[in-house]
């Protein structure tokens, strides 16, 4: 049971990271700030 909860926690963190990155990219795109978009994408 503990391993399952740990896996769930890791999955949640990964999901939050993906959502955060996507929202950052979308916000940058809406703002039209290409420099900010490149920083978010890590280019």
Secondary structure as UniProt FT lines:
FT   HELIX           2..31
FT   HELIX           34..41
//
